[in-house]
Amino acid sequence: MAKRVSKTSRTQPDPEGSKRRPGTTKRPFADLTPGAGDGPPVVELIPEKPTLPALRDAAKDCRACDLYRRGTRTVFGEGPRKADVMLVGEQPGDAEDLAGHPFVGPAGKLLDRALEEAGIERKLVYVTNVVKHFKWEPRGKRRIHAKPNGTEIAACRPWLETEIALVKPRILVCLGATAAQALLGKSFKVTKQRGTFVPSPLAPRVTATVHPSSILRAPDEASRRDEMRRFVADLERVAAELG
Ligand code: SF4
C-alpha cells in the first residue's frame, strides 16, 4: 500500500495543491481528470518511491473510478522490470479478471502464438492495459466486454504512466484502438497507421497494431488467418527494431 503521510508533515509548497496527497509522487505527465469512483484519485495512491511491486500492491485497493465495483480485482501489468518491449491493451477480459493476470485468456494465447511467430520471447515483454479493471455488461449468465469510457481511462492513466516510467521500454506497442487513442491521441487510426512507428515522448519507438481479441472476432477462418498474418507482420517490425 502507498505510504500515508499526515498533513502536518507537508513542508514543501505543492504546485498541484490539494489534488496530490503529501508523501506521494508527482505525476510524470499532466492531465488530471478525476474518476467517478468513491476512492482517492490514483495519483494519491502512487508510492513516493514507486517500484513495480509497490505499485501493484497499491493498485489492489484502487477505487478511483466506478469500474472497481464491476471487476473482481485489479489486474496489473506483468513482466520484467527492464523489459525492452511493453505491450499495452485496453483492459483485462473475463479470464484475466478471474485469474488476476493480464493476457492469459483466449486473446492472450493468440498473442503468445503471434509473439513466438514474430520471434519475440513473451517472457521478455511487459504486458499491461490502459484500464486495470474488467468492464462488462451482463448477457444472460455471461459477462460481455464493454468499452471503458474517457473518464475511466483518464482515472486509471497514472498507473500506466508510472509503469512506463519504471520499465522504460525501448519499444511501446499499443494493442487496439482504445490503447492507441489513449496514448497517441484521438486522431490515431489503427486501421490506417498500424505497424508504423510514430514520434512520442512515451518511449524511443512507439507503434500500434490491432488487439488480438479482434482477430478472434473475425467472421470466418480465412479472415482470421489473414488478420493473424498481418498481426504477426506488425510484431515482426517490432522484432526487427529490437535487433
Ligand atoms: S479501472 Fe483503474 S482507476 Fe478504475 S478502479 Fe480500477 S485501477 Fe482504479
Residues whose N, C-alpha, C, O or C-beta is under 5 A from the ligand:
A	BS01	SF4	A59 C62 R63 A64 C65 L67 Y68 T74 V131 K132 H133 E152 A155 C156
